[in-house]
Structure formats: C-alpha cells, structure tokens
Amino acid sequence: MNRSVRVRFWVEATLATMTGVLFVVTVVSREWIEAIFGVDPDGSDGSLEVAVLAILLVATGAFSVFARAEWRRTEPDRLG
C-alpha cells in the first residue's frame, strides 16, 4: 500500500524525530546545552534543562499528532 503524502507530513515527521532525539539526549546528558553554547544560564541548578525537557516533550507530541493527522488525511494509492 503506497500513499501520496504531502511535504507537510515529511516536515512534521522530521521535526517530531528531531525533537524526540533531543529529548532523549537531554535526559541522558543534561550538560550538552552548556557544552555546545559554552554558557551556564541557570547557574548549574538544572532549571534550564527541565524547561528544555518540557518544551521538547510538548513539541515532540504535537509534531507527532500533526504528522499522524496528515498521514491519515491521505488516501492509499489504488494503483499501488
């Protein structure tokens, strides 16, 4: 069964994957933010990481729901 999905599906699926991976990376190693940007904005108390985790979790869920809705909106190709 083949589907003709729009580019929108691929963008949403890619964003869901990227935010999901960043969520897992942040859970495993919370210091990656300081390592990449070279600053410690929360003074090592971890509040920035918790906020980033919450934002990434919400973003991953939202992008996943959007991609699923886009996937379900398309009909399978009858020729495939």
mmCIF file of the N, C-alpha and C atoms, coordinates in Angstrom:
data_MODEL
# 
_entry.id   MODEL 
# 
loop_
_atom_site.group_PDB 
_atom_site.id 
_atom_site.type_symbol 
_atom_site.label_atom_id 
_atom_site.label_alt_id 
_atom_site.label_comp_id 
_atom_site.label_asym_id 
_atom_site.label_entity_id 
_atom_site.label_seq_id 
_atom_site.pdbx_PDB_ins_code 
_atom_site.Cartn_x 
_atom_site.Cartn_y 
_atom_site.Cartn_z 
_atom_site.occupancy 
_atom_site.B_iso_or_equiv 
_atom_site.pdbx_formal_charge 
_atom_site.auth_seq_id 
_atom_site.auth_comp_id 
_atom_site.auth_asym_id 
_atom_site.auth_atom_id 
_atom_site.pdbx_PDB_model_num 
ATOM 1   N N  . MET A 1 1  ? 0.846  -1.176 0.000  1.00 0.00 ? 1  MET A N  1 
ATOM 2   C CA . MET A 1 1  ? 0.000  0.000  0.000  1.00 0.00 ? 1  MET A CA 1 
ATOM 3   C C  . MET A 1 1  ? 0.890  1.237  0.000  1.00 0.00 ? 1  MET A C  1 
ATOM 4   N N  . ASN A 1 2  ? 0.783  2.012  -1.037 1.00 0.00 ? 2  ASN A N  1 
ATOM 5   C CA . ASN A 1 2  ? 1.533  3.255  -1.153 1.00 0.00 ? 2  ASN A CA 1 
ATOM 6   C C  . ASN A 1 2  ? 0.613  4.426  -0.867 1.00 0.00 ? 2  ASN A C  1 
ATOM 7   N N  . ARG A 1 3  ? 1.197  5.470  -0.335 1.00 0.00 ? 3  ARG A N  1 
ATOM 8   C CA . ARG A 1 3  ? 0.436  6.693  -0.072 1.00 0.00 ? 3  ARG A CA 1 
ATOM 9   C C  . ARG A 1 3  ? 1.160  7.857  -0.710 1.00 0.00 ? 3  ARG A C  1 
ATOM 10  N N  . SER A 1 4  ? 0.378  8.785  -1.205 1.00 0.00 ? 4  SER A N  1 
ATOM 11  C CA . SER A 1 4  ? 0.944  10.026 -1.721 1.00 0.00 ? 4  SER A CA 1 
ATOM 12  C C  . SER A 1 4  ? 0.763  11.087 -0.646 1.00 0.00 ? 4  SER A C  1 
ATOM 13  N N  . VAL A 1 5  ? 1.788  11.266 0.155  1.00 0.00 ? 5  VAL A N  1 
ATOM 14  C CA . VAL A 1 5  ? 1.697  12.243 1.239  1.00 0.00 ? 5  VAL A CA 1 
ATOM 15  C C  . VAL A 1 5  ? 2.337  13.545 0.795  1.00 0.00 ? 5  VAL A C  1 
ATOM 16  N N  . ARG A 1 6  ? 1.864  14.616 1.388  1.00 0.00 ? 6  ARG A N  1 
ATOM 17  C CA . ARG A 1 6  ? 2.411  15.928 1.078  1.00 0.00 ? 6  ARG A CA 1 
ATOM 18  C C  . ARG A 1 6  ? 3.731  16.138 1.804  1.00 0.00 ? 6  ARG A C  1 
ATOM 19  N N  . VAL A 1 7  ? 4.447  17.159 1.378  1.00 0.00 ? 7  VAL A N  1 
ATOM 20  C CA . VAL A 1 7  ? 5.716  17.528 2.011  1.00 0.00 ? 7  VAL A CA 1 
ATOM 21  C C  . VAL A 1 7  ? 5.478  17.856 3.476  1.00 0.00 ? 7  VAL A C  1 
ATOM 22  N N  . ARG A 1 8  ? 4.310  18.378 3.781  1.00 0.00 ? 8  ARG A N  1 
ATOM 23  C CA . ARG A 1 8  ? 3.976  18.739 5.165  1.00 0.00 ? 8  ARG A CA 1 
ATOM 24  C C  . ARG A 1 8  ? 4.147  17.553 6.109  1.00 0.00 ? 8  ARG A C  1 
ATOM 25  N N  . PHE A 1 9  ? 3.736  16.362 5.681  1.00 0.00 ? 9  PHE A N  1 
ATOM 26  C CA . PHE A 1 9  ? 3.913  15.165 6.514  1.00 0.00 ? 9  PHE A CA 1 
ATOM 27  C C  . PHE A 1 9  ? 5.380  14.935 6.823  1.00 0.00 ? 9  PHE A C  1 
ATOM 28  N N  . TRP A 1 10 ? 6.233  15.018 5.802  1.00 0.00 ? 10 TRP A N  1 
ATOM 29  C CA . TRP A 1 10 ? 7.654  14.753 5.988  1.00 0.00 ? 10 TRP A CA 1 
ATOM 30  C C  . TRP A 1 10 ? 8.302  15.803 6.896  1.00 0.00 ? 10 TRP A C  1 
ATOM 31  N N  . VAL A 1 11 ? 7.872  17.045 6.785  1.00 0.00 ? 11 VAL A N  1 
ATOM 32  C CA . VAL A 1 11 ? 8.406  18.094 7.662  1.00 0.00 ? 11 VAL A CA 1 
ATOM 33  C C  . VAL A 1 11 ? 8.008  17.813 9.109  1.00 0.00 ? 11 VAL A C  1 
ATOM 34  N N  . GLU A 1 12 ? 6.735  17.490 9.317  1.00 0.00 ? 12 GLU A N  1 
ATOM 35  C CA . GLU A 1 12 ? 6.252  17.222 10.670 1.00 0.00 ? 12 GLU A CA 1 
ATOM 36  C C  . GLU A 1 12 ? 6.883  15.959 11.254 1.00 0.00 ? 12 GLU A C  1 
ATOM 37  N N  . ALA A 1 13 ? 7.032  14.918 10.453 1.00 0.00 ? 13 ALA A N  1 
ATOM 38  C CA . ALA A 1 13 ? 7.648  13.680 10.927 1.00 0.00 ? 13 ALA A CA 1 
ATOM 39  C C  . ALA A 1 13 ? 9.124  13.912 11.268 1.00 0.00 ? 13 ALA A C  1 
ATOM 40  N N  . THR A 1 14 ? 9.810  14.692 10.442 1.00 0.00 ? 14 THR A N  1 
ATOM 41  C CA . THR A 1 14 ? 11.219 15.002 10.709 1.00 0.00 ? 14 THR A CA 1 
ATOM 42  C C  . THR A 1 14 ? 11.369 15.822 11.982 1.00 0.00 ? 14 THR A C  1 
ATOM 43  N N  . LEU A 1 15 ? 10.516 16.827 12.158 1.00 0.00 ? 15 LEU A N  1 
ATOM 44  C CA . LEU A 1 15 ? 10.571 17.638 13.379 1.00 0.00 ? 15 LEU A CA 1 
ATOM 45  C C  . LEU A 1 15 ? 10.247 16.808 14.615 1.00 0.00 ? 15 LEU A C  1 
ATOM 46  N N  . ALA A 1 16 ? 9.285  15.894 14.506 1.00 0.00 ? 16 ALA A N  1 
ATOM 47  C CA . ALA A 1 16 ? 8.962  15.015 15.636 1.00 0.00 ? 16 ALA A CA 1 
ATOM 48  C C  . ALA A 1 16 ? 10.156 14.151 15.993 1.00 0.00 ? 16 ALA A C  1 
ATOM 49  N N  . THR A 1 17 ? 10.837 13.622 14.980 1.00 0.00 ? 17 THR A N  1 
ATOM 50  C CA . THR A 1 17 ? 12.012 12.792 15.224 1.00 0.00 ? 17 THR A CA 1 
ATOM 51  C C  . THR A 1 17 ? 13.141 13.597 15.856 1.00 0.00 ? 17 THR A C  1 
ATOM 52  N N  . MET A 1 18 ? 13.397 14.771 15.308 1.00 0.00 ? 18 MET A N  1 
ATOM 53  C CA . MET A 1 18 ? 14.491 15.608 15.824 1.00 0.00 ? 18 MET A CA 1 
ATOM 54  C C  . MET A 1 18 ? 14.240 16.031 17.267 1.00 0.00 ? 18 MET A C  1 
ATOM 55  N N  . THR A 1 19 ? 13.033 16.480 17.571 1.00 0.00 ? 19 THR A N  1 
ATOM 56  C CA . THR A 1 19 ? 12.749 16.894 18.941 1.00 0.00 ? 19 THR A CA 1 
ATOM 57  C C  . THR A 1 19 ? 12.751 15.700 19.889 1.00 0.00 ? 19 THR A C  1 
ATOM 58  N N  . GLY A 1 20 ? 12.315 14.538 19.406 1.00 0.00 ? 20 GLY A N  1 
ATOM 59  C CA . GLY A 1 20 ? 12.367 13.326 20.226 1.00 0.00 ? 20 GLY A CA 1 
ATOM 60  C C  . GLY A 1 20 ? 13.789 12.917 20.554 1.00 0.00 ? 20 GLY A C  1 
ATOM 61  N N  . VAL A 1 21 ? 14.670 12.994 19.555 1.00 0.00 ? 21 VAL A N  1 
ATOM 62  C CA . VAL A 1 21 ? 16.084 12.666 19.783 1.00 0.00 ? 21 VAL A CA 1 
ATOM 63  C C  . VAL A 1 21 ? 16.701 13.658 20.771 1.00 0.00 ? 21 VAL A C  1 
ATOM 64  N N  . LEU A 1 22 ? 16.418 14.943 20.597 1.00 0.00 ? 22 LEU A N  1 
ATOM 65  C CA . LEU A 1 22 ? 16.948 15.942 21.535 1.00 0.00 ? 22 LEU A CA 1 
ATOM 66  C C  . LEU A 1 22 ? 16.413 15.723 22.949 1.00 0.00 ? 22 LEU A C  1 
ATOM 67  N N  . PHE A 1 23 ? 15.171 15.287 23.063 1.00 0.00 ? 23 PHE A N  1 
ATOM 68  C CA . PHE A 1 23 ? 14.602 14.977 24.369 1.00 0.00 ? 23 PHE A CA 1 
ATOM 69  C C  . PHE A 1 23 ? 15.396 13.863 25.036 1.00 0.00 ? 23 PHE A C  1 
ATOM 70  N N  . VAL A 1 24 ? 15.659 12.789 24.297 1.00 0.00 ? 24 VAL A N  1 
ATOM 71  C CA . VAL A 1 24 ? 16.413 11.655 24.850 1.00 0.00 ? 24 VAL A CA 1 
ATOM 72  C C  . VAL A 1 24 ? 17.836 12.085 25.203 1.00 0.00 ? 24 VAL A C  1 
ATOM 73  N N  . VAL A 1 25 ? 18.467 12.866 24.334 1.00 0.00 ? 25 VAL A N  1 
ATOM 74  C CA . VAL A 1 25 ? 19.827 13.347 24.612 1.00 0.00 ? 25 VAL A CA 1 
ATOM 75  C C  . VAL A 1 25 ? 19.836 14.187 25.889 1.00 0.00 ? 25 VAL A C  1 
ATOM 76  N N  . THR A 1 26 ? 18.821 15.015 26.073 1.00 0.00 ? 26 THR A N  1 
ATOM 77  C CA . THR A 1 26 ? 18.754 15.865 27.264 1.00 0.00 ? 26 THR A CA 1 
ATOM 78  C C  . THR A 1 26 ? 18.519 15.032 28.519 1.00 0.00 ? 26 THR A C  1 
ATOM 79  N N  . VAL A 1 27 ? 17.728 13.977 28.415 1.00 0.00 ? 27 VAL A N  1 
ATOM 80  C CA . VAL A 1 27 ? 17.512 13.097 29.568 1.00 0.00 ? 27 VAL A CA 1 
ATOM 81  C C  . VAL A 1 27 ? 18.811 12.393 29.937 1.00 0.00 ? 27 VAL A C  1 
ATOM 82  N N  . VAL A 1 28 ? 19.533 11.919 28.929 1.00 0.00 ? 28 VAL A N  1 
ATOM 83  C CA . VAL A 1 28 ? 20.767 11.170 29.175 1.00 0.00 ? 28 VAL A CA 1 
ATOM 84  C C  . VAL A 1 28 ? 21.886 12.082 29.675 1.00 0.00 ? 28 VAL A C  1 
ATOM 85  N N  . SER A 1 29 ? 22.076 13.221 29.016 1.00 0.00 ? 29 SER A N  1 
ATOM 86  C CA . SER A 1 29 ? 23.164 14.120 29.374 1.00 0.00 ? 29 SER A CA 1 
ATOM 87  C C  . SER A 1 29 ? 22.658 15.553 29.366 1.00 0.00 ? 29 SER A C  1 
ATOM 88  N N  . ARG A 1 30 ? 22.395 16.073 30.526 1.00 0.00 ? 30 ARG A N  1 
ATOM 89  C CA . ARG A 1 30 ? 21.837 17.425 30.621 1.00 0.00 ? 30 ARG A CA 1 
ATOM 90  C C  . ARG A 1 30 ? 22.864 18.517 30.386 1.00 0.00 ? 30 ARG A C  1 
ATOM 91  N N  . GLU A 1 31 ? 24.122 18.171 30.324 1.00 0.00 ? 31 GLU A N  1 
ATOM 92  C CA . GLU A 1 31 ? 25.169 19.174 30.146 1.00 0.00 ? 31 GLU A CA 1 
ATOM 93  C C  . GLU A 1 31 ? 25.437 19.525 28.689 1.00 0.00 ? 31 GLU A C  1 
ATOM 94  N N  . TRP A 1 32 ? 24.722 18.917 27.742 1.00 0.00 ? 32 TRP A N  1 
ATOM 95  C CA . TRP A 1 32 ? 25.017 19.191 26.331 1.00 0.00 ? 32 TRP A CA 1 
ATOM 96  C C  . TRP A 1 32 ? 24.721 20.642 25.969 1.00 0.00 ? 32 TRP A C  1 
ATOM 97  N N  . ILE A 1 33 ? 23.798 21.261 26.630 1.00 0.00 ? 33 ILE A N  1 
ATOM 98  C CA . ILE A 1 33 ? 23.460 22.657 26.332 1.00 0.00 ? 33 ILE A CA 1 
ATOM 99  C C  . ILE A 1 33 ? 24.645 23.556 26.677 1.00 0.00 ? 33 ILE A C  1 
ATOM 100 N N  . GLU A 1 34 ? 25.204 23.361 27.859 1.00 0.00 ? 34 GLU A N  1 
ATOM 101 C CA . GLU A 1 34 ? 26.369 24.146 28.259 1.00 0.00 ? 34 GLU A CA 1 
ATOM 102 C C  . GLU A 1 34 ? 27.579 23.832 27.378 1.00 0.00 ? 34 GLU A C  1 
ATOM 103 N N  . ALA A 1 35 ? 27.735 22.570 26.994 1.00 0.00 ? 35 ALA A N  1 
ATOM 104 C CA . ALA A 1 35 ? 28.878 22.173 26.165 1.00 0.00 ? 35 ALA A CA 1 
ATOM 105 C C  . ALA A 1 35 ? 28.818 22.800 24.777 1.00 0.00 ? 35 ALA A C  1 
ATOM 106 N N  . ILE A 1 36 ? 27.649 22.845 24.186 1.00 0.00 ? 36 ILE A N  1 
ATOM 107 C CA . ILE A 1 36 ? 27.517 23.394 22.823 1.00 0.00 ? 36 ILE A CA 1 
ATOM 108 C C  . ILE A 1 36 ? 27.599 24.912 22.828 1.00 0.00 ? 36 ILE A C  1 
ATOM 109 N N  . PHE A 1 37 ? 26.876 25.557 23.727 1.00 0.00 ? 37 PHE A N  1 
ATOM 110 C CA . PHE A 1 37 ? 26.798 27.020 23.713 1.00 0.00 ? 37 PHE A CA 1 
ATOM 111 C C  . PHE A 1 37 ? 27.845 27.696 24.588 1.00 0.00 ? 37 PHE A C  1 
ATOM 112 N N  . GLY A 1 38 ? 28.499 26.946 25.464 1.00 0.00 ? 38 GLY A N  1 
ATOM 113 C CA . GLY A 1 38 ? 29.569 27.493 26.284 1.00 0.00 ? 38 GLY A CA 1 
ATOM 114 C C  . GLY A 1 38 ? 29.111 28.450 27.372 1.00 0.00 ? 38 GLY A C  1 
ATOM 115 N N  . VAL A 1 39 ? 27.856 28.402 27.745 1.00 0.00 ? 39 VAL A N  1 
ATOM 116 C CA . VAL A 1 39 ? 27.344 29.257 28.823 1.00 0.00 ? 39 VAL A CA 1 
ATOM 117 C C  . VAL A 1 39 ? 26.544 28.400 29.803 1.00 0.00 ? 39 VAL A C  1 
ATOM 118 N N  . ASP A 1 40 ? 26.394 28.900 31.002 1.00 0.00 ? 40 ASP A N  1 
ATOM 119 C CA . ASP A 1 40 ? 25.613 28.214 32.026 1.00 0.00 ? 40 ASP A CA 1 
ATOM 120 C C  . ASP A 1 40 ? 24.562 29.190 32.550 1.00 0.00 ? 40 ASP A C  1 
ATOM 121 N N  . PRO A 1 41 ? 23.466 29.379 31.804 1.00 0.00 ? 41 PRO A N  1 
ATOM 122 C CA . PRO A 1 41 ? 22.500 30.415 32.155 1.00 0.00 ? 41 PRO A CA 1 
ATOM 123 C C  . PRO A 1 41 ? 21.722 30.173 33.451 1.00 0.00 ? 41 PRO A C  1 
ATOM 124 N N  . ASP A 1 42 ? 21.616 28.924 33.885 1.00 0.00 ? 42 ASP A N  1 
ATOM 125 C CA . ASP A 1 42 ? 20.841 28.660 35.091 1.00 0.00 ? 42 ASP A CA 1 
ATOM 126 C C  . ASP A 1 42 ? 21.715 28.452 36.329 1.00 0.00 ? 42 ASP A C  1 
ATOM 127 N N  . GLY A 1 43 ? 23.010 28.697 36.216 1.00 0.00 ? 43 GLY A N  1 
ATOM 128 C CA . GLY A 1 43 ? 23.904 28.573 37.364 1.00 0.00 ? 43 GLY A CA 1 
ATOM 129 C C  . GLY A 1 43 ? 24.012 27.154 37.891 1.00 0.00 ? 43 GLY A C  1 
ATOM 130 N N  . SER A 1 44 ? 23.901 26.177 37.024 1.00 0.00 ? 44 SER A N  1 
ATOM 131 C CA . SER A 1 44 ? 24.043 24.747 37.356 1.00 0.00 ? 44 SER A CA 1 
ATOM 132 C C  . SER A 1 44 ? 22.946 24.210 38.268 1.00 0.00 ? 44 SER A C  1 
ATOM 133 N N  . ASP A 1 45 ? 21.789 24.872 38.333 1.00 0.00 ? 45 ASP A N  1 
ATOM 134 C CA . ASP A 1 45 ? 20.720 24.326 39.163 1.00 0.00 ? 45 ASP A CA 1 
ATOM 135 C C  . ASP A 1 45 ? 19.782 23.405 38.389 1.00 0.00 ? 45 ASP A C  1 
ATOM 136 N N  . GLY A 1 46 ? 19.943 23.326 37.058 1.00 0.00 ? 46 GLY A N  1 
ATOM 137 C CA . GLY A 1 46 ? 19.172 22.384 36.257 1.00 0.00 ? 46 GLY A CA 1 
ATOM 138 C C  . GLY A 1 46 ? 17.816 22.882 35.805 1.00 0.00 ? 46 GLY A C  1 
ATOM 139 N N  . SER A 1 47 ? 17.451 24.106 36.152 1.00 0.00 ? 47 SER A N  1 
ATOM 140 C CA . SER A 1 47 ? 16.121 24.597 35.769 1.00 0.00 ? 47 SER A CA 1 
ATOM 141 C C  . SER A 1 47 ? 15.989 24.770 34.255 1.00 0.00 ? 47 SER A C  1 
ATOM 142 N N  . LEU A 1 48 ? 17.059 25.179 33.590 1.00 0.00 ? 48 LEU A N  1 
ATOM 143 C CA . LEU A 1 48 ? 17.005 25.313 32.136 1.00 0.00 ? 48 LEU A CA 1 
ATOM 144 C C  . LEU A 1 48 ? 16.763 23.957 31.476 1.00 0.00 ? 48 LEU A C  1 
ATOM 145 N N  . GLU A 1 49 ? 17.447 22.937 31.953 1.00 0.00 ? 49 GLU A N  1 
ATOM 146 C CA . GLU A 1 49 ? 17.289 21.610 31.382 1.00 0.00 ? 49 GLU A CA 1 
ATOM 147 C C  . GLU A 1 49 ? 15.869 21.077 31.571 1.00 0.00 ? 49 GLU A C  1 
ATOM 148 N N  . VAL A 1 50 ? 15.280 21.339 32.725 1.00 0.00 ? 50 VAL A N  1 
ATOM 149 C CA . VAL A 1 50 ? 13.904 20.904 32.968 1.00 0.00 ? 50 VAL A CA 1 
ATOM 150 C C  . VAL A 1 50 ? 12.947 21.623 32.024 1.00 0.00 ? 50 VAL A C  1 
ATOM 151 N N  . ALA A 1 51 ? 13.167 22.915 31.816 1.00 0.00 ? 51 ALA A N  1 
ATOM 152 C CA . ALA A 1 51 ? 12.329 23.669 30.883 1.00 0.00 ? 51 ALA A CA 1 
ATOM 153 C C  . ALA A 1 51 ? 12.509 23.152 29.458 1.00 0.00 ? 51 ALA A C  1 
ATOM 154 N N  . VAL A 1 52 ? 13.746 22.873 29.080 1.00 0.00 ? 52 VAL A N  1 
ATOM 155 C CA . VAL A 1 52 ? 14.009 22.333 27.742 1.00 0.00 ? 52 VAL A CA 1 
ATOM 156 C C  . VAL A 1 52 ? 13.337 20.974 27.580 1.00 0.00 ? 52 VAL A C  1 
ATOM 157 N N  . LEU A 1 53 ? 13.400 20.130 28.601 1.00 0.00 ? 53 LEU A N  1 
ATOM 158 C CA . LEU A 1 53 ? 12.737 18.828 28.548 1.00 0.00 ? 53 LEU A CA 1 
ATOM 159 C C  . LEU A 1 53 ? 11.227 18.979 28.339 1.00 0.00 ? 53 LEU A C  1 
ATOM 160 N N  . ALA A 1 54 ? 10.628 19.888 29.075 1.00 0.00 ? 54 ALA A N  1 
ATOM 161 C CA . ALA A 1 54 ? 9.184  20.094 28.944 1.00 0.00 ? 54 ALA A CA 1 
ATOM 162 C C  . ALA A 1 54 ? 8.823  20.587 27.545 1.00 0.00 ? 54 ALA A C  1 
ATOM 163 N N  . ILE A 1 55 ? 9.586  21.540 27.040 1.00 0.00 ? 55 ILE A N  1 
ATOM 164 C CA . ILE A 1 55 ? 9.319  22.084 25.709 1.00 0.00 ? 55 ILE A CA 1 
ATOM 165 C C  . ILE A 1 55 ? 9.508  21.009 24.642 1.00 0.00 ? 55 ILE A C  1 
ATOM 166 N N  . LEU A 1 56 ? 10.579 20.232 24.748 1.00 0.00 ? 56 LEU A N  1 
ATOM 167 C CA . LEU A 1 56 ? 10.829 19.180 23.761 1.00 0.00 ? 56 LEU A CA 1 
ATOM 168 C C  . LEU A 1 56 ? 9.762  18.095 23.811 1.00 0.00 ? 56 LEU A C  1 
ATOM 169 N N  . LEU A 1 57 ? 9.303  17.754 25.004 1.00 0.00 ? 57 LEU A N  1 
ATOM 170 C CA . LEU A 1 57 ? 8.255  16.746 25.124 1.00 0.00 ? 57 LEU A CA 1 
ATOM 171 C C  . LEU A 1 57 ? 6.960  17.215 24.473 1.00 0.00 ? 57 LEU A C  1 
ATOM 172 N N  . VAL A 1 58 ? 6.579  18.450 24.738 1.00 0.00 ? 58 VAL A N  1 
ATOM 173 C CA . VAL A 1 58 ? 5.359  19.004 24.135 1.00 0.00 ? 58 VAL A CA 1 
ATOM 174 C C  . VAL A 1 58 ? 5.510  19.105 22.615 1.00 0.00 ? 58 VAL A C  1 
ATOM 175 N N  . ALA A 1 59 ? 6.672  19.568 22.162 1.00 0.00 ? 59 ALA A N  1 
ATOM 176 C CA . ALA A 1 59 ? 6.903  19.709 20.717 1.00 0.00 ? 59 ALA A CA 1 
ATOM 177 C C  . ALA A 1 59 ? 6.878  18.350 20.023 1.00 0.00 ? 59 ALA A C  1 
ATOM 178 N N  . THR A 1 60 ? 7.504  17.346 20.625 1.00 0.00 ? 60 THR A N  1 
ATOM 179 C CA . THR A 1 60 ? 7.504  16.007 20.034 1.00 0.00 ? 60 THR A CA 1 
ATOM 180 C C  . THR A 1 60 ? 6.081  15.470 19.928 1.00 0.00 ? 60 THR A C  1 
ATOM 181 N N  . GLY A 1 61 ? 5.315  15.625 20.984 1.00 0.00 ? 61 GLY A N  1 
ATOM 182 C CA . GLY A 1 61 ? 3.924  15.174 20.950 1.00 0.00 ? 61 GLY A CA 1 
ATOM 183 C C  . GLY A 1 61 ? 3.105  15.900 19.906 1.00 0.00 ? 61 GLY A C  1 
ATOM 184 N N  . ALA A 1 62 ? 3.263  17.202 19.833 1.00 0.00 ? 62 ALA A N  1 
ATOM 185 C CA . ALA A 1 62 ? 2.490  17.994 18.868 1.00 0.00 ? 62 ALA A CA 1 
ATOM 186 C C  . ALA A 1 62 ? 2.862  17.631 17.437 1.00 0.00 ? 62 ALA A C  1 
ATOM 187 N N  . PHE A 1 63 ? 4.152  17.575 17.144 1.00 0.00 ? 63 PHE A N  1 
ATOM 188 C CA . PHE A 1 63 ? 4.569  17.222 15.783 1.00 0.00 ? 63 PHE A CA 1 
ATOM 189 C C  . PHE A 1 63 ? 4.138  15.810 15.412 1.00 0.00 ? 63 PHE A C  1 
ATOM 190 N N  . SER A 1 64 ? 4.148  14.898 16.364 1.00 0.00 ? 64 SER A N  1 
ATOM 191 C CA . SER A 1 64 ? 3.699  13.531 16.103 1.00 0.00 ? 64 SER A CA 1 
ATOM 192 C C  . SER A 1 64 ? 2.210  13.493 15.778 1.00 0.00 ? 64 SER A C  1 
ATOM 193 N N  . VAL A 1 65 ? 1.428  14.236 16.539 1.00 0.00 ? 65 VAL A N  1 
ATOM 194 C CA . VAL A 1 65 ? -0.019 14.286 16.282 1.00 0.00 ? 65 VAL A CA 1 
ATOM 195 C C  . VAL A 1 65 ? -0.296 14.925 14.920 1.00 0.00 ? 65 VAL A C  1 
ATOM 196 N N  . PHE A 1 66 ? 0.412  15.990 14.608 1.00 0.00 ? 66 PHE A N  1 
ATOM 197 C CA . PHE A 1 66 ? 0.226  16.647 13.308 1.00 0.00 ? 66 PHE A CA 1 
ATOM 198 C C  . PHE A 1 66 ? 0.598  15.714 12.161 1.00 0.00 ? 66 PHE A C  1 
ATOM 199 N N  . ALA A 1 67 ? 1.716  15.010 12.301 1.00 0.00 ? 67 ALA A N  1 
ATOM 200 C CA . ALA A 1 67 ? 2.149  14.090 11.242 1.00 0.00 ? 67 ALA A CA 1 
ATOM 201 C C  . ALA A 1 67 ? 1.158  12.937 11.092 1.00 0.00 ? 67 ALA A C  1 
ATOM 202 N N  . ARG A 1 68 ? 0.661  12.433 12.198 1.00 0.00 ? 68 ARG A N  1 
ATOM 203 C CA . ARG A 1 68 ? -0.322 11.341 12.134 1.00 0.00 ? 68 ARG A CA 1 
ATOM 204 C C  . ARG A 1 68 ? -1.607 11.804 11.461 1.00 0.00 ? 68 ARG A C  1 
ATOM 205 N N  . ALA A 1 69 ? -2.043 12.999 11.782 1.00 0.00 ? 69 ALA A N  1 
ATOM 206 C CA . ALA A 1 69 ? -3.253 13.535 11.146 1.00 0.00 ? 69 ALA A CA 1 
ATOM 207 C C  . ALA A 1 69 ? -3.039 13.711 9.644  1.00 0.00 ? 69 ALA A C  1 
ATOM 208 N N  . GLU A 1 70 ? -1.877 14.181 9.259  1.00 0.00 ? 70 GLU A N  1 
ATOM 209 C CA . GLU A 1 70 ? -1.566 14.345 7.840  1.00 0.00 ? 70 GLU A CA 1 
ATOM 210 C C  . GLU A 1 70 ? -1.501 12.982 7.145  1.00 0.00 ? 70 GLU A C  1 
ATOM 211 N N  . TRP A 1 71 ? -0.934 11.995 7.817  1.00 0.00 ? 71 TRP A N  1 
ATOM 212 C CA . TRP A 1 71 ? -0.853 10.651 7.258  1.00 0.00 ? 71 TRP A CA 1 
ATOM 213 C C  . TRP A 1 71 ? -2.255 10.077 7.050  1.00 0.00 ? 71 TRP A C  1 
ATOM 214 N N  . ARG A 1 72 ? -3.105 10.265 8.032  1.00 0.00 ? 72 ARG A N  1 
ATOM 215 C CA . ARG A 1 72 ? -4.465 9.719  7.937  1.00 0.00 ? 72 ARG A CA 1 
ATOM 216 C C  . ARG A 1 72 ? -5.324 10.483 6.917  1.00 0.00 ? 72 ARG A C  1 
ATOM 217 N N  . ARG A 1 73 ? -4.958 11.730 6.642  1.00 0.00 ? 73 ARG A N  1 
ATOM 218 C CA . ARG A 1 73 ? -5.706 12.523 5.686  1.00 0.00 ? 73 ARG A CA 1 
ATOM 219 C C  . ARG A 1 73 ? -5.524 12.027 4.255  1.00 0.00 ? 73 ARG A C  1 
ATOM 220 N N  . THR A 1 74 ? -4.375 11.431 3.981  1.00 0.00 ? 74 THR A N  1 
ATOM 221 C CA . THR A 1 74 ? -4.108 10.961 2.629  1.00 0.00 ? 74 THR A CA 1 
ATOM 222 C C  . THR A 1 74 ? -4.740 9.581  2.426  1.00 0.00 ? 74 THR A C  1 
ATOM 223 N N  . GLU A 1 75 ? -5.125 9.326  1.232  1.00 0.00 ? 75 GLU A N  1 
ATOM 224 C CA . GLU A 1 75 ? -5.709 8.036  0.900  1.00 0.00 ? 75 GLU A CA 1 
ATOM 225 C C  . GLU A 1 75 ? -4.657 7.170  0.229  1.00 0.00 ? 75 GLU A C  1 
ATOM 226 N N  . PRO A 1 76 ? -4.714 5.866  0.454  1.00 0.00 ? 76 PRO A N  1 
ATOM 227 C CA . PRO A 1 76 ? -3.767 4.987  -0.225 1.00 0.00 ? 76 PRO A CA 1 
ATOM 228 C C  . PRO A 1 76 ? -3.958 5.048  -1.739 1.00 0.00 ? 76 PRO A C  1 
ATOM 229 N N  . ASP A 1 77 ? -2.851 4.932  -2.467 1.00 0.00 ? 77 ASP A N  1 
ATOM 230 C CA . ASP A 1 77 ? -2.936 4.869  -3.915 1.00 0.00 ? 77 ASP A CA 1 
ATOM 231 C C  . ASP A 1 77 ? -3.636 3.574  -4.313 1.00 0.00 ? 77 ASP A C  1 
ATOM 232 N N  . ARG A 1 78 ? -4.579 3.693  -5.176 1.00 0.00 ? 78 ARG A N  1 
ATOM 233 C CA . ARG A 1 78 ? -5.320 2.497  -5.624 1.00 0.00 ? 78 ARG A CA 1 
ATOM 234 C C  . ARG A 1 78 ? -4.488 1.695  -6.622 1.00 0.00 ? 78 ARG A C  1 
ATOM 235 N N  . LEU A 1 79 ? -3.514 2.324  -7.269 1.00 0.00 ? 79 LEU A N  1 
ATOM 236 C CA . LEU A 1 79 ? -2.734 1.618  -8.261 1.00 0.00 ? 79 LEU A CA 1 
ATOM 237 C C  . LEU A 1 79 ? -1.585 0.845  -7.646 1.00 0.00 ? 79 LEU A C  1 
ATOM 238 N N  . GLY A 1 80 ? -1.163 1.247  -6.423 1.00 0.00 ? 80 GLY A N  1 
ATOM 239 C CA . GLY A 1 80 ? -0.002 0.637  -5.787 1.00 0.00 ? 80 GLY A CA 1 
ATOM 240 C C  . GLY A 1 80 ? -0.365 -0.621 -5.122 1.00 0.00 ? 80 GLY A C  1 
# 
